[in-house]
Amino acid sequence: MTAVAKQWWWRAGIPVLGLVVAVAVGWRLSSEVTVLVVLCAWVPLTAWCLFAPRTRAALPVAVGLLALIATVRWVLPGQPGDRTLSIAWSVLMWYTLPGGLALLVAAWRSKDGPRWLRATATVAAAVALAIGCCGGASLLLFDEPGVPSSAELFPLPAGMDAVSATGPDGANGCDRTGHSCWSYYRVTGAPDESAAALTERLWRHLRENKGWNTDSCQPVGRFGRLTSPVLCVTVMSDPAVPGIGVELSMTDLEPSPA
């Protein structure tokens, strides 16, 4: 491999491959999570490839950061809650730290290269570290569950349609305390499909495509939070209204004693 080819692979090939991996692991969850994967996992890799000094460790570190992006597939496997922005953020923000730390150490230990490159690498590393550290602080300061992502329900199977609506708990959003959030949809099926049949078809979709089991509420992991929220899906029907109502809700309040 020529020197020019090596330079291209180092400066462009690995970042492009990393972007492909980041989009691949994030897009199956939601477009919002994809943006987070790119911001928290791919940007540090790209900063390393652009500003890291030319040392023997440069390529192994880049490959390690590239492999780190792929681990999103296992840390966020697509279970209930993984697609919700607040849950994904609590995990992905830590992905900024390895690349940021590696770049900061390399920039200050290396004596090669112009001073402007070391300064730029330091700024890039500081931004990456700030995302992770400030993100961790925000989890402790703003301990709210967040509105469940629409990706916990959509896309629906063929023959089902849904529109956002005002549910029994009010307009979509959070209550005044910020500890309970929800979104509500009216789901319709075939013109002659009963509410019971539509409900069964919807639950089959949730089990097979969204990771739900037979329970309508499941605890979801949130790294760094003081409380662990519970994500619920509630299906309800009203004979006076076509179709069924589906509410996605998340709360971090302790259940009332029986």
N, C-alpha and C positions, 0 to 999 in steps of 0.2 A: 504494500500500500504506500503510495507516494506521500510526501509531506503535506501536499495540498489536500489530498483525500483524507488524511488523518485530521487535518485542521477542520475540514468540513464536517466530518463525523463528530468531532468533539464539540464544535460550536453550534451546529445546526441539527445534525442527525439525532442526537440523544434528546434535545428538547422537543423535536417534532414527534419522535416516538413516545415521549412522555405525555405529550398532549393527546395523542391517540388513546393511550392507556387511561388517562384521566377522564376523557369523555366517555370511554367505553364503560368504566366502572361507575361513573356518576349518572349517566343518562338513564340507566335502567331504574333508578330511584326517582328522580325528578329533575327538571331543568334547573331548579334552584339549587339542589344538591350538587349538580354538575358544576355550577359556578363556584361553589364552595371548594370542591375538589381541586379545581383549576387554581383558585386563589391560594389555598393552604398547602397543597402538595406539589403542584406543577411549577408555580412561580419560584419557590426556593430552588428547585432543580435547575430551572433556566438561569437564575441568578448565579448559581454555582458554575454552570458551563460558560457563562459570559465573563465572569470576573475572577474565577479561581486561578491561582498561579499555576504555571506549568510544572507540576511535580509528579513523581511517580504515583502519588496517592490520588491525584485528581480524577483519573478515570475510574478507579474502584469506588470512590465516593459517589461519583455521578451514577454509576450502575446501582449502587445501594439506594440512592434517592429515587431512582427509577423503579426499583423493586418495591420501595416503600409505597409508591402510589398504588401498585397492584393490590396491596393488603387491604385497601378500602373495601374490596370485594368481600372480605371476611369479617372485618370489624363492623361493617354495615351490610349485612347479608340480605336485607329487604324484608325484615320482619315488621310487624306493626310498630310505628313510631320512627323507624329508620328514615322514612321519607320526609318527616316533619322537620322544618328548618332548624328549630331550636335544639332538637335532639342531635341532628347531624352536625350542627355547629359545635356542640359540646365535645364531640369526638374529633372532628377534622381540624379544629384550631391548633391542636398539639402537633399536627404534621408540619407546621412551620418551623418548629424548634430545631430538628436535626440539621436541616439545610442552613438555617440561620447561624447556628453555633459553629458548624464546620466552616462556613464562609468567614465568619468573624475571626476565628482562630487562624485560618490560613492567611487572611489579609494582614494580620499583625505579626505573624511569625516569618512570613516571606520577606526577603530583602530584595527580591527581583521585581522588575517592572516599574513603570513610572508612578509617581506619587498620586496622580489623579486616579489611577486605577485602584490603588489601595483605598483611597477616600471613597470612591464609588462603591467598592465592595463592602466597605464598612457601613455605608448608608443602606445598601440593599439588605445586609445582614440585620441591621437595627430595625428595619421595617418588618422583616420576617419575625424577629423575636418579639416585637411590639404586638403583632397580631396575636401570637400565642399567649403572651403574658397578660396583655390587656383583655383578651378574650376570657382568660381564666378568672380575672378579677370581675368581669361583667357577670359571669355566672353566679358569683357569690353575692354581688350587689343587687342584681335584678333577678331574683329567684321566682320566675314566672314560667308556667308550663308552655305557653305558646299555642297558637291556633293550629289544630291538626291540618296537615297538608291535604289538598284535594287528591294528591297522588296516592293517598291511602285507599281511595275508592276508585278513581279513574285510571285508565280508560275502562268503561263498562263493556260487557259482552255485546255482541251484535243483537239488535232487537230491543235494547234498553236505551232510554234517554233520560237525562236528568237536567234539572234547572236549580240554581241556587234560590232559596226561599227563606222566609222568616219562620223559624221553628217555635216550638212551645217555650223555649228559653229566651226568645227574643231574636233580634237581628244578629247575624253572624259577628263574632268577636269574643270579647272577654267580659266577665262581670267586673264590678267596681273594685273588687279586691285584687284582681289579676291572677287569682289562683284557679279559675275555671274558665276554659275557653272552648268554643264550639263552632261548628259550621253545619248547616242544614240544607238538605237537597230533597226535592220531589222527584222520585224515580218512577217512570212509566214503562210498560212493556207492550206486548201485543194487545190489540183492542179487546180481545176476548179472554185475556189472561187474568186469572183471579189474583187477589192480593196474596193469598197463601202460596200460590205457585210462583209468583214474582219474588216473594220473600225467600223461598227455598232456592231459586235460581241465583239470587243475589248472594246468599250465604255460600253457595257453592263457588261462586266467583271469588269471594273473600278468602275462602279456605285455600283454593287452588292457586290463586294468582297474587294474593296479598299477604299470605303467611298467617292468617287467623286460624285458631283452633275452634273448638265448640263453644268457648266462653266468649261472651260479648264484651268483656273488659280484660285488658291485659296490662301488667306493669311494663313500663319501658325504661331502658337504661339511659341515664343522663350523667355523663362523667362530670364530676366536680360540683354537682348540685347538692344542696343540703337535704332536699327531699326528692323522692323518686315519683314521678307522675304516673298516672294510670290513664291509658287510652281506651275509650269505649266506643263501640258502634251500636246504635240503638235503631231498630227498625220498627216503625209503627204504621198503622193503617187507620183510615177514617172512611167509612162507607160513603160519606158525602163528598169525598175528594178522590179523584182518579189516582190510581197508582199507590205508592207507599212513600212514607217519609223516612229519610235516613239521616241520622244525626251523628256526626263525629265529634267527640268531646274529649277533653283532656283536663285533668285536675290533679293538683298535688296536695289537696287537703286530706287529712287523715279521716277515714270513715268514722261515722258516728257510732258509739258503742251501742250494742243491741240492748 
